[in-house]
Amino acid sequence: MTDSMLSELIPHLSCLHCLSLEFCTYIRGDFLIDLTHAANTLNELRIGRCGISLHLNPEWARAIGSLEQLQELDIKGNN
């Protein structure tokens, strides 16, 4: 799974409640911006153990913070 694949899928997942991308080593985090615009129902996001591929920058951190319904966030195991 790559960021571009996720960005294409997310607009079609308007009722998404949980997204688990654990161990997806090919994602970088670019999809998080698209997630904030399409997934208002997301209450669980698991992006733990993505290794060195996931580099959360301030823009992506703000995107995660804007997910109003988010109750659980797993980012453990990322460098």
PDB file of N, CA, C and O in Angstrom:
ATOM      1  N   MET A   1       0.859  -1.174   0.000  1.00  0.00           N
ATOM      2  CA  MET A   1       0.000   0.000   0.000  1.00  0.00           C
ATOM      3  C   MET A   1       0.899   1.230   0.000  1.00  0.00           C
ATOM      4  O   MET A   1       1.857   1.304   0.770  1.00  0.00           O
ATOM      5  N   THR A   2       0.591   2.190  -0.861  1.00  0.00           N
ATOM      6  CA  THR A   2       1.360   3.430  -0.927  1.00  0.00           C
ATOM      7  C   THR A   2       0.453   4.613  -0.607  1.00  0.00           C
ATOM      8  O   THR A   2      -0.769   4.473  -0.558  1.00  0.00           O
ATOM      9  N   ASP A   3       1.057   5.775  -0.393  1.00  0.00           N
ATOM     10  CA  ASP A   3       0.269   6.980  -0.125  1.00  0.00           C
ATOM     11  C   ASP A   3      -0.658   7.318  -1.281  1.00  0.00           C
ATOM     12  O   ASP A   3      -1.807   7.701  -1.060  1.00  0.00           O
ATOM     13  N   SER A   4      -0.178   7.183  -2.504  1.00  0.00           N
ATOM     14  CA  SER A   4      -1.025   7.519  -3.657  1.00  0.00           C
ATOM     15  C   SER A   4      -2.209   6.571  -3.767  1.00  0.00           C
ATOM     16  O   SER A   4      -3.303   6.997  -4.136  1.00  0.00           O
ATOM     17  N   MET A   5      -2.014   5.303  -3.458  1.00  0.00           N
ATOM     18  CA  MET A   5      -3.132   4.349  -3.456  1.00  0.00           C
ATOM     19  C   MET A   5      -4.164   4.738  -2.411  1.00  0.00           C
ATOM     20  O   MET A   5      -5.365   4.724  -2.677  1.00  0.00           O
ATOM     21  N   LEU A   6      -3.686   5.086  -1.220  1.00  0.00           N
ATOM     22  CA  LEU A   6      -4.596   5.491  -0.149  1.00  0.00           C
ATOM     23  C   LEU A   6      -5.348   6.763  -0.512  1.00  0.00           C
ATOM     24  O   LEU A   6      -6.547   6.869  -0.254  1.00  0.00           O
ATOM     25  N   SER A   7      -4.659   7.725  -1.105  1.00  0.00           N
ATOM     26  CA  SER A   7      -5.295   8.990  -1.484  1.00  0.00           C
ATOM     27  C   SER A   7      -6.403   8.776  -2.502  1.00  0.00           C
ATOM     28  O   SER A   7      -7.388   9.514  -2.509  1.00  0.00           O
ATOM     29  N   GLU A   8      -6.256   7.779  -3.358  1.00  0.00           N
ATOM     30  CA  GLU A   8      -7.302   7.461  -4.331  1.00  0.00           C
ATOM     31  C   GLU A   8      -8.493   6.771  -3.674  1.00  0.00           C
ATOM     32  O   GLU A   8      -9.635   6.998  -4.075  1.00  0.00           O
ATOM     33  N   LEU A   9      -8.243   5.937  -2.676  1.00  0.00           N
ATOM     34  CA  LEU A   9      -9.309   5.182  -2.018  1.00  0.00           C
ATOM     35  C   LEU A   9     -10.113   5.999  -1.016  1.00  0.00           C
ATOM     36  O   LEU A   9     -11.328   5.828  -0.915  1.00  0.00           O
ATOM     37  N   ILE A  10      -9.464   6.867  -0.289  1.00  0.00           N
ATOM     38  CA  ILE A  10     -10.090   7.563   0.837  1.00  0.00           C
ATOM     39  C   ILE A  10     -11.379   8.295   0.482  1.00  0.00           C
ATOM     40  O   ILE A  10     -12.330   8.206   1.258  1.00  0.00           O
ATOM     41  N   PRO A  11     -11.478   9.017  -0.643  1.00  0.00           N
ATOM     42  CA  PRO A  11     -12.749   9.698  -0.942  1.00  0.00           C
ATOM     43  C   PRO A  11     -13.948   8.753  -1.082  1.00  0.00           C
ATOM     44  O   PRO A  11     -15.094   9.185  -0.965  1.00  0.00           O
ATOM     45  N   HIS A  12     -13.689   7.485  -1.329  1.00  0.00           N
ATOM     46  CA  HIS A  12     -14.765   6.504  -1.490  1.00  0.00           C
ATOM     47  C   HIS A  12     -15.119   5.812  -0.175  1.00  0.00           C
ATOM     48  O   HIS A  12     -15.990   4.943  -0.146  1.00  0.00           O
ATOM     49  N   LEU A  13     -14.453   6.190   0.903  1.00  0.00           N
ATOM     50  CA  LEU A  13     -14.657   5.551   2.200  1.00  0.00           C
ATOM     51  C   LEU A  13     -15.267   6.523   3.197  1.00  0.00           C
ATOM     52  O   LEU A  13     -14.717   6.735   4.278  1.00  0.00           O
ATOM     53  N   SER A  14     -16.382   7.106   2.845  1.00  0.00           N
ATOM     54  CA  SER A  14     -16.978   8.154   3.674  1.00  0.00           C
ATOM     55  C   SER A  14     -17.497   7.656   5.018  1.00  0.00           C
ATOM     56  O   SER A  14     -17.673   8.458   5.935  1.00  0.00           O
ATOM     57  N   CYS A  15     -17.744   6.366   5.159  1.00  0.00           N
ATOM     58  CA  CYS A  15     -18.239   5.815   6.424  1.00  0.00           C
ATOM     59  C   CYS A  15     -17.153   5.052   7.170  1.00  0.00           C
ATOM     60  O   CYS A  15     -17.460   4.186   7.989  1.00  0.00           O
ATOM     61  N   LEU A  16     -15.919   5.352   6.905  1.00  0.00           N
ATOM     62  CA  LEU A  16     -14.790   4.664   7.511  1.00  0.00           C
ATOM     63  C   LEU A  16     -14.733   4.928   9.013  1.00  0.00           C
ATOM     64  O   LEU A  16     -14.746   6.082   9.442  1.00  0.00           O
ATOM     65  N   HIS A  17     -14.671   3.867   9.809  1.00  0.00           N
ATOM     66  CA  HIS A  17     -14.604   4.000  11.270  1.00  0.00           C
ATOM     67  C   HIS A  17     -13.229   3.625  11.812  1.00  0.00           C
ATOM     68  O   HIS A  17     -12.780   4.179  12.815  1.00  0.00           O
ATOM     69  N   CYS A  18     -12.563   2.685  11.150  1.00  0.00           N
ATOM     70  CA  CYS A  18     -11.253   2.229  11.609  1.00  0.00           C
ATOM     71  C   CYS A  18     -10.349   2.032  10.401  1.00  0.00           C
ATOM     72  O   CYS A  18     -10.758   1.453   9.394  1.00  0.00           O
ATOM     73  N   LEU A  19      -9.123   2.517  10.509  1.00  0.00           N
ATOM     74  CA  LEU A  19      -8.137   2.329   9.453  1.00  0.00           C
ATOM     75  C   LEU A  19      -6.869   1.798  10.094  1.00  0.00           C
ATOM     76  O   LEU A  19      -6.265   2.465  10.934  1.00  0.00           O
ATOM     77  N   SER A  20      -6.465   0.597   9.698  1.00  0.00           N
ATOM     78  CA  SER A  20      -5.258  -0.011  10.233  1.00  0.00           C
ATOM     79  C   SER A  20      -4.256  -0.213   9.104  1.00  0.00           C
ATOM     80  O   SER A  20      -4.511  -0.946   8.148  1.00  0.00           O
ATOM     81  N   LEU A  21      -3.123   0.447   9.235  1.00  0.00           N
ATOM     82  CA  LEU A  21      -2.046   0.339   8.250  1.00  0.00           C
ATOM     83  C   LEU A  21      -0.755  -0.128   8.915  1.00  0.00           C
ATOM     84  O   LEU A  21       0.344   0.186   8.458  1.00  0.00           O
ATOM     85  N   GLU A  22      -0.906  -0.878   9.996  1.00  0.00           N
ATOM     86  CA  GLU A  22       0.270  -1.352  10.715  1.00  0.00           C
ATOM     87  C   GLU A  22       1.162  -2.180   9.797  1.00  0.00           C
ATOM     88  O   GLU A  22       0.686  -2.980   8.992  1.00  0.00           O
ATOM     89  N   PHE A  23       2.452  -1.967   9.937  1.00  0.00           N
ATOM     90  CA  PHE A  23       3.475  -2.682   9.191  1.00  0.00           C
ATOM     91  C   PHE A  23       3.502  -2.351   7.701  1.00  0.00           C
ATOM     92  O   PHE A  23       4.158  -3.058   6.936  1.00  0.00           O
ATOM     93  N   CYS A  24       2.812  -1.300   7.266  1.00  0.00           N
ATOM     94  CA  CYS A  24       2.866  -0.878   5.861  1.00  0.00           C
ATOM     95  C   CYS A  24       4.125  -0.027   5.673  1.00  0.00           C
ATOM     96  O   CYS A  24       4.126   1.164   5.984  1.00  0.00           O
ATOM     97  N   THR A  25       5.161  -0.626   5.179  1.00  0.00           N
ATOM     98  CA  THR A  25       6.451   0.061   5.118  1.00  0.00           C
ATOM     99  C   THR A  25       6.567   1.036   3.953  1.00  0.00           C
ATOM    100  O   THR A  25       7.546   1.780   3.883  1.00  0.00           O
ATOM    101  N   TYR A  26       5.619   1.058   3.054  1.00  0.00           N
ATOM    102  CA  TYR A  26       5.721   1.941   1.893  1.00  0.00           C
ATOM    103  C   TYR A  26       4.940   3.245   2.028  1.00  0.00           C
ATOM    104  O   TYR A  26       4.936   4.055   1.101  1.00  0.00           O
ATOM    105  N   ILE A  27       4.284   3.462   3.158  1.00  0.00           N
ATOM    106  CA  ILE A  27       3.582   4.733   3.341  1.00  0.00           C
ATOM    107  C   ILE A  27       4.507   5.749   3.998  1.00  0.00           C
ATOM    108  O   ILE A  27       5.347   5.396   4.825  1.00  0.00           O
ATOM    109  N   ARG A  28       4.344   7.002   3.623  1.00  0.00           N
ATOM    110  CA  ARG A  28       5.150   8.072   4.195  1.00  0.00           C
ATOM    111  C   ARG A  28       4.315   9.002   5.072  1.00  0.00           C
ATOM    112  O   ARG A  28       4.863   9.648   5.966  1.00  0.00           O
ATOM    113  N   GLY A  29       3.011   9.084   4.841  1.00  0.00           N
ATOM    114  CA  GLY A  29       2.149   9.945   5.632  1.00  0.00           C
ATOM    115  C   GLY A  29       1.406  10.975   4.804  1.00  0.00           C
ATOM    116  O   GLY A  29       0.552  11.690   5.330  1.00  0.00           O
ATOM    117  N   ASP A  30       1.717  11.066   3.506  1.00  0.00           N
ATOM    118  CA  ASP A  30       1.058  12.052   2.646  1.00  0.00           C
ATOM    119  C   ASP A  30      -0.460  11.872   2.620  1.00  0.00           C
ATOM    120  O   ASP A  30      -1.192  12.848   2.455  1.00  0.00           O
ATOM    121  N   PHE A  31      -0.935  10.654   2.777  1.00  0.00           N
ATOM    122  CA  PHE A  31      -2.368  10.361   2.719  1.00  0.00           C
ATOM    123  C   PHE A  31      -3.133  11.022   3.862  1.00  0.00           C
ATOM    124  O   PHE A  31      -4.350  11.185   3.764  1.00  0.00           O
ATOM    125  N   LEU A  32      -2.457  11.405   4.942  1.00  0.00           N
ATOM    126  CA  LEU A  32      -3.145  11.962   6.107  1.00  0.00           C
ATOM    127  C   LEU A  32      -3.906  13.240   5.781  1.00  0.00           C
ATOM    128  O   LEU A  32      -4.960  13.491   6.363  1.00  0.00           O
ATOM    129  N   ILE A  33      -3.394  14.048   4.865  1.00  0.00           N
ATOM    130  CA  ILE A  33      -4.092  15.276   4.460  1.00  0.00           C
ATOM    131  C   ILE A  33      -5.425  14.913   3.799  1.00  0.00           C
ATOM    132  O   ILE A  33      -6.450  15.527   4.098  1.00  0.00           O
ATOM    133  N   ASP A  34      -5.418  13.931   2.912  1.00  0.00           N
ATOM    134  CA  ASP A  34      -6.654  13.495   2.244  1.00  0.00           C
ATOM    135  C   ASP A  34      -7.630  12.880   3.239  1.00  0.00           C
ATOM    136  O   ASP A  34      -8.844  13.005   3.080  1.00  0.00           O
ATOM    137  N   LEU A  35      -7.111  12.230   4.245  1.00  0.00           N
ATOM    138  CA  LEU A  35      -7.946  11.588   5.249  1.00  0.00           C
ATOM    139  C   LEU A  35      -8.796  12.602   6.001  1.00  0.00           C
ATOM    140  O   LEU A  35      -9.947  12.316   6.334  1.00  0.00           O
ATOM    141  N   THR A  36      -8.254  13.763   6.270  1.00  0.00           N
ATOM    142  CA  THR A  36      -8.994  14.778   7.030  1.00  0.00           C
ATOM    143  C   THR A  36     -10.177  15.330   6.250  1.00  0.00           C
ATOM    144  O   THR A  36     -11.151  15.782   6.850  1.00  0.00           O
ATOM    145  N   HIS A  37     -10.110  15.301   4.930  1.00  0.00           N
ATOM    146  CA  HIS A  37     -11.189  15.846   4.109  1.00  0.00           C
ATOM    147  C   HIS A  37     -12.302  14.841   3.843  1.00  0.00           C
ATOM    148  O   HIS A  37     -13.429  15.230   3.538  1.00  0.00           O
ATOM    149  N   ALA A  38     -11.996  13.557   3.957  1.00  0.00           N
ATOM    150  CA  ALA A  38     -12.975  12.555   3.549  1.00  0.00           C
ATOM    151  C   ALA A  38     -13.508  11.692   4.677  1.00  0.00           C
ATOM    152  O   ALA A  38     -14.619  11.172   4.568  1.00  0.00           O
ATOM    153  N   ALA A  39     -12.767  11.522   5.744  1.00  0.00           N
ATOM    154  CA  ALA A  39     -13.158  10.552   6.760  1.00  0.00           C
ATOM    155  C   ALA A  39     -13.580  11.235   8.057  1.00  0.00           C
ATOM    156  O   ALA A  39     -12.839  11.214   9.039  1.00  0.00           O
ATOM    157  N   ASN A  40     -14.748  11.833   8.065  1.00  0.00           N
ATOM    158  CA  ASN A  40     -15.252  12.494   9.270  1.00  0.00           C
ATOM    159  C   ASN A  40     -15.766  11.517  10.308  1.00  0.00           C
ATOM    160  O   ASN A  40     -16.062  11.911  11.436  1.00  0.00           O
ATOM    161  N   THR A  41     -15.876  10.252   9.946  1.00  0.00           N
ATOM    162  CA  THR A  41     -16.391   9.251  10.875  1.00  0.00           C
ATOM    163  C   THR A  41     -15.277   8.403  11.480  1.00  0.00           C
ATOM    164  O   THR A  41     -15.560   7.529  12.299  1.00  0.00           O
ATOM    165  N   LEU A  42     -14.048   8.627  11.112  1.00  0.00           N
ATOM    166  CA  LEU A  42     -12.929   7.820  11.568  1.00  0.00           C
ATOM    167  C   LEU A  42     -12.701   7.997  13.064  1.00  0.00           C
ATOM    168  O   LEU A  42     -12.455   9.109  13.532  1.00  0.00           O
ATOM    169  N   ASN A  43     -12.783   6.895  13.815  1.00  0.00           N
ATOM    170  CA  ASN A  43     -12.537   7.000  15.249  1.00  0.00           C
ATOM    171  C   ASN A  43     -11.346   6.170  15.708  1.00  0.00           C
ATOM    172  O   ASN A  43     -10.989   6.206  16.885  1.00  0.00           O
ATOM    173  N   GLU A  44     -10.723   5.422  14.796  1.00  0.00           N
ATOM    174  CA  GLU A  44      -9.537   4.645  15.147  1.00  0.00           C
ATOM    175  C   GLU A  44      -8.562   4.646  13.973  1.00  0.00           C
ATOM    176  O   GLU A  44      -8.919   4.264  12.859  1.00  0.00           O
ATOM    177  N   LEU A  45      -7.342   5.074  14.231  1.00  0.00           N
ATOM    178  CA  LEU A  45      -6.298   5.119  13.206  1.00  0.00           C
ATOM    179  C   LEU A  45      -5.072   4.404  13.743  1.00  0.00           C
ATOM    180  O   LEU A  45      -4.488   4.820  14.743  1.00  0.00           O
ATOM    181  N   ARG A  46      -4.686   3.329  13.077  1.00  0.00           N
ATOM    182  CA  ARG A  46      -3.530   2.535  13.493  1.00  0.00           C
ATOM    183  C   ARG A  46      -2.465   2.594  12.404  1.00  0.00           C
ATOM    184  O   ARG A  46      -2.594   1.979  11.345  1.00  0.00           O
ATOM    185  N   ILE A  47      -1.419   3.346  12.692  1.00  0.00           N
ATOM    186  CA  ILE A  47      -0.299   3.453  11.750  1.00  0.00           C
ATOM    187  C   ILE A  47       1.004   3.106  12.467  1.00  0.00           C
ATOM    188  O   ILE A  47       2.061   3.664  12.169  1.00  0.00           O
ATOM    189  N   GLY A  48       0.909   2.182  13.411  1.00  0.00           N
ATOM    190  CA  GLY A  48       2.072   1.753  14.178  1.00  0.00           C
ATOM    191  C   GLY A  48       2.959   0.809  13.392  1.00  0.00           C
ATOM    192  O   GLY A  48       2.515   0.102  12.487  1.00  0.00           O
ATOM    193  N   ARG A  49       4.211   0.822  13.764  1.00  0.00           N
ATOM    194  CA  ARG A  49       5.215  -0.088  13.210  1.00  0.00           C
ATOM    195  C   ARG A  49       5.403   0.049  11.704  1.00  0.00           C
ATOM    196  O   ARG A  49       5.627  -0.937  11.001  1.00  0.00           O
ATOM    197  N   CYS A  50       5.310   1.263  11.228  1.00  0.00           N
ATOM    198  CA  CYS A  50       5.542   1.498   9.802  1.00  0.00           C
ATOM    199  C   CYS A  50       7.024   1.724   9.510  1.00  0.00           C
ATOM    200  O   CYS A  50       7.403   2.023   8.378  1.00  0.00           O
ATOM    201  N   GLY A  51       7.846   1.581  10.526  1.00  0.00           N
ATOM    202  CA  GLY A  51       9.282   1.691  10.338  1.00  0.00           C
ATOM    203  C   GLY A  51       9.733   3.095   9.982  1.00  0.00           C
ATOM    204  O   GLY A  51       9.094   4.077  10.359  1.00  0.00           O
ATOM    205  N   ILE A  52      10.825   3.184   9.263  1.00  0.00           N
ATOM    206  CA  ILE A  52      11.390   4.490   8.952  1.00  0.00           C
ATOM    207  C   ILE A  52      10.645   5.189   7.821  1.00  0.00           C
ATOM    208  O   ILE A  52      10.965   6.331   7.489  1.00  0.00           O
ATOM    209  N   SER A  53       9.655   4.523   7.222  1.00  0.00           N
ATOM    210  CA  SER A  53       8.905   5.147   6.130  1.00  0.00           C
ATOM    211  C   SER A  53       8.019   6.282   6.610  1.00  0.00           C
ATOM    212  O   SER A  53       7.787   7.240   5.872  1.00  0.00           O
ATOM    213  N   LEU A  54       7.519   6.190   7.838  1.00  0.00           N
ATOM    214  CA  LEU A  54       6.570   7.174   8.340  1.00  0.00           C
ATOM    215  C   LEU A  54       7.308   8.289   9.070  1.00  0.00           C
ATOM    216  O   LEU A  54       7.906   8.071  10.124  1.00  0.00           O
ATOM    217  N   HIS A  55       7.256   9.471   8.501  1.00  0.00           N
ATOM    218  CA  HIS A  55       7.898  10.641   9.100  1.00  0.00           C
ATOM    219  C   HIS A  55       6.815  11.680   9.349  1.00  0.00           C
ATOM    220  O   HIS A  55       6.455  12.423   8.437  1.00  0.00           O
ATOM    221  N   LEU A  56       6.297  11.744  10.554  1.00  0.00           N
ATOM    222  CA  LEU A  56       5.223  12.684  10.859  1.00  0.00           C
ATOM    223  C   LEU A  56       5.785  14.098  10.965  1.00  0.00           C
ATOM    224  O   LEU A  56       6.565  14.399  11.869  1.00  0.00           O
ATOM    225  N   ASN A  57       5.391  14.943  10.052  1.00  0.00           N
ATOM    226  CA  ASN A  57       5.815  16.340  10.110  1.00  0.00           C
ATOM    227  C   ASN A  57       4.687  17.168  10.726  1.00  0.00           C
ATOM    228  O   ASN A  57       3.597  16.639  10.943  1.00  0.00           O
ATOM    229  N   PRO A  58       4.919  18.452  11.014  1.00  0.00           N
ATOM    230  CA  PRO A  58       3.874  19.262  11.667  1.00  0.00           C
ATOM    231  C   PRO A  58       2.568  19.331  10.880  1.00  0.00           C
ATOM    232  O   PRO A  58       1.493  19.359  11.478  1.00  0.00           O
ATOM    233  N   GLU A  59       2.643  19.357   9.561  1.00  0.00           N
ATOM    234  CA  GLU A  59       1.420  19.419   8.748  1.00  0.00           C
ATOM    235  C   GLU A  59       0.581  18.156   8.935  1.00  0.00           C
ATOM    236  O   GLU A  59      -0.641  18.233   9.059  1.00  0.00           O
ATOM    237  N   TRP A  60       1.227  17.014   8.956  1.00  0.00           N
ATOM    238  CA  TRP A  60       0.498  15.760   9.144  1.00  0.00           C
ATOM    239  C   TRP A  60      -0.020  15.639  10.564  1.00  0.00           C
ATOM    240  O   TRP A  60      -1.096  15.086  10.789  1.00  0.00           O
ATOM    241  N   ALA A  61       0.738  16.150  11.522  1.00  0.00           N
ATOM    242  CA  ALA A  61       0.277  16.128  12.913  1.00  0.00           C
ATOM    243  C   ALA A  61      -0.986  16.977  13.069  1.00  0.00           C
ATOM    244  O   ALA A  61      -1.906  16.590  13.789  1.00  0.00           O
ATOM    245  N   ARG A  62      -1.034  18.136  12.396  1.00  0.00           N
ATOM    246  CA  ARG A  62      -2.241  18.971  12.422  1.00  0.00           C
ATOM    247  C   ARG A  62      -3.407  18.240  11.759  1.00  0.00           C
ATOM    248  O   ARG A  62      -4.545  18.336  12.217  1.00  0.00           O
ATOM    249  N   ALA A  63      -3.120  17.510  10.680  1.00  0.00           N
ATOM    250  CA  ALA A  63      -4.168  16.754   9.992  1.00  0.00           C
ATOM    251  C   ALA A  63      -4.773  15.706  10.927  1.00  0.00           C
ATOM    252  O   ALA A  63      -5.993  15.553  10.992  1.00  0.00           O
ATOM    253  N   ILE A  64      -3.923  14.997  11.640  1.00  0.00           N
ATOM    254  CA  ILE A  64      -4.422  14.009  12.602  1.00  0.00           C
ATOM    255  C   ILE A  64      -5.237  14.696  13.687  1.00  0.00           C
ATOM    256  O   ILE A  64      -6.286  14.195  14.092  1.00  0.00           O
ATOM    257  N   GLY A  65      -4.758  15.838  14.154  1.00  0.00           N
ATOM    258  CA  GLY A  65      -5.466  16.584  15.191  1.00  0.00           C
ATOM    259  C   GLY A  65      -6.817  17.098  14.757  1.00  0.00           C
ATOM    260  O   GLY A  65      -7.670  17.376  15.600  1.00  0.00           O
ATOM    261  N   SER A  66      -7.033  17.230  13.456  1.00  0.00           N
ATOM    262  CA  SER A  66      -8.314  17.746  12.971  1.00  0.00           C
ATOM    263  C   SER A  66      -9.356  16.647  12.750  1.00  0.00           C
ATOM    264  O   SER A  66     -10.489  16.937  12.367  1.00  0.00           O
ATOM    265  N   LEU A  67      -8.983  15.407  12.985  1.00  0.00           N
ATOM    266  CA  LEU A  67      -9.950  14.312  12.868  1.00  0.00           C
ATOM    267  C   LEU A  67     -10.840  14.328  14.107  1.00  0.00           C
ATOM    268  O   LEU A  67     -10.489  13.757  15.140  1.00  0.00           O
ATOM    269  N   GLU A  68     -11.979  14.978  14.000  1.00  0.00           N
ATOM    270  CA  GLU A  68     -12.846  15.263  15.141  1.00  0.00           C
ATOM    271  C   GLU A  68     -13.362  14.022  15.852  1.00  0.00           C
ATOM    272  O   GLU A  68     -13.549  14.052  17.068  1.00  0.00           O
ATOM    273  N   GLN A  69     -13.592  12.951  15.142  1.00  0.00           N
ATOM    274  CA  GLN A  69     -14.160  11.745  15.747  1.00  0.00           C
ATOM    275  C   GLN A  69     -13.098  10.785  16.270  1.00  0.00           C
ATOM    276  O   GLN A  69     -13.436   9.777  16.890  1.00  0.00           O
ATOM    277  N   LEU A  70     -11.821  11.079  16.032  1.00  0.00           N
ATOM    278  CA  LEU A  70     -10.746  10.157  16.390  1.00  0.00           C
ATOM    279  C   LEU A  70     -10.668   9.962  17.899  1.00  0.00           C
ATOM    280  O   LEU A  70     -10.527  10.922  18.657  1.00  0.00           O
ATOM    281  N   GLN A  71     -10.762   8.696  18.325  1.00  0.00           N
ATOM    282  CA  GLN A  71     -10.691   8.354  19.730  1.00  0.00           C
ATOM    283  C   GLN A  71      -9.434   7.569  20.058  1.00  0.00           C
ATOM    284  O   GLN A  71      -8.954   7.604  21.191  1.00  0.00           O
ATOM    285  N   GLU A  72      -8.896   6.860  19.067  1.00  0.00           N
ATOM    286  CA  GLU A  72      -7.716   6.037  19.303  1.00  0.00           C
ATOM    287  C   GLU A  72      -6.724   6.203  18.167  1.00  0.00           C
ATOM    288  O   GLU A  72      -7.083   6.089  16.995  1.00  0.00           O
ATOM    289  N   LEU A  73      -5.469   6.476  18.523  1.00  0.00           N
ATOM    290  CA  LEU A  73      -4.393   6.662  17.556  1.00  0.00           C
ATOM    291  C   LEU A  73      -3.220   5.791  17.971  1.00  0.00           C
ATOM    292  O   LEU A  73      -2.720   5.914  19.090  1.00  0.00           O
ATOM    293  N   ASP A  74      -2.778   4.916  17.082  1.00  0.00           N
ATOM    294  CA  ASP A  74      -1.636   4.051  17.359  1.00  0.00           C
ATOM    295  C   ASP A  74      -0.512   4.415  16.410  1.00  0.00           C
ATOM    296  O   ASP A  74      -0.623   4.192  15.204  1.00  0.00           O
ATOM    297  N   ILE A  75       0.568   4.972  16.934  1.00  0.00           N
ATOM    298  CA  ILE A  75       1.757   5.263  16.114  1.00  0.00           C
ATOM    299  C   ILE A  75       2.995   4.621  16.719  1.00  0.00           C
ATOM    300  O   ILE A  75       4.116   4.990  16.370  1.00  0.00           O
ATOM    301  N   LYS A  76       2.810   3.670  17.616  1.00  0.00           N
ATOM    302  CA  LYS A  76       3.958   3.053  18.284  1.00  0.00           C
ATOM    303  C   LYS A  76       4.867   2.332  17.295  1.00  0.00           C
ATOM    304  O   LYS A  76       4.423   1.831  16.262  1.00  0.00           O
ATOM    305  N   GLY A  77       6.141   2.294  17.641  1.00  0.00           N
ATOM    306  CA  GLY A  77       7.100   1.568  16.829  1.00  0.00           C
ATOM    307  C   GLY A  77       7.637   2.328  15.650  1.00  0.00           C
ATOM    308  O   GLY A  77       8.398   1.761  14.866  1.00  0.00           O
ATOM    309  N   ASN A  78       7.278   3.597  15.481  1.00  0.00           N
ATOM    310  CA  ASN A  78       7.815   4.397  14.384  1.00  0.00           C
ATOM    311  C   ASN A  78       9.033   5.173  14.871  1.00  0.00           C
ATOM    312  O   ASN A  78       9.088   5.628  16.014  1.00  0.00           O
ATOM    313  N   ASN A  79       9.988   5.308  13.994  1.00  0.00           N
ATOM    314  CA  ASN A  79      11.216   6.057  14.347  1.00  0.00           C
ATOM    315  C   ASN A  79      10.974   7.549  14.304  1.00  0.00           C
ATOM    316  O   ASN A  79      11.888   8.330  14.570  1.00  0.00           O
TER     317      ASN A  79
END
